[in-house]
Amino acid sequence: MKHIIKGTLIVLAFIVLALSGAPMIASAPAQAAVDFSVTLGNSAFGYSDGYWDRDRRFHRWRNRDEAEYFRNTYGQHYYAYRHDRDRRDRDKGWRNERWWEDRDNRR
């Protein structure tokens, strides 16, 4: 009788473990298919630690791929140093040039 109860408990334990891991297994392909998404079309200036958007908000890079994409796409507006490297700069790397207006008007 003890063997039957012990065996039943072990089987139940395996079932509980299997069911608790099922959501993680089922969602893994969906998570793997997700790529980073950021509206870099609204970006103004990029730095090694993040970028300024056109509304003058600073965002940190989520990962290296995001920073590399910006460098490759908007290389003329990327600066290979931190946005706040100059402590006397009250604008923290924001630049008053509005290069995107010229680019958008040419389209």
C-alpha positions, 0 to 999 in steps of 0.5 A, spaced: 500 500 500 505 504 501 508 503 494 502 505 491 501 511 495 508 513 494 508 511 486 501 516 485 505 522 489 511 521 484 506 521 478 502 527 481 509 531 482 511 530 475 504 532 472 504 538 476 511 540 474 509 538 467 503 543 467 507 548 470 512 548 465 507 548 459 506 556 459 513 557 459 514 552 453 508 554 449 511 562 449 518 561 448 517 561 440 513 567 441 518 570 445 524 568 440 520 571 434 520 578 437 525 583 435 527 590 438 522 595 436 523 602 437 521 608 433 528 610 430 525 614 425 523 619 431 531 619 433 535 626 433 542 624 435 545 618 438 550 617 443 554 611 446 549 610 451 542 612 448 539 617 443 535 623 443 528 623 440 525 629 436 521 631 442 527 632 446 527 626 450 533 621 452 532 614 451 537 608 453 539 603 448 535 597 449 541 592 447 547 593 442 543 591 436 539 597 437 545 602 437 548 598 431 542 599 427 542 607 429 550 608 427 549 604 421 542 608 419 544 615 422 551 615 422 552 622 421 548 624 427 551 618 432 557 621 437 561 615 440 561 618 447 556 619 452 551 624 452 552 627 458 560 627 458 561 634 458 558 636 465 558 644 463 553 642 457 546 644 460 543 641 454 546 634 455 548 633 448 542 635 445 543 639 439 540 645 436 540 643 429 534 640 426 537 636 420 530 631 419 526 637 417 531 638 411 531 631 410 523 630 410 522 636 406 526 633 400 521 627 400 
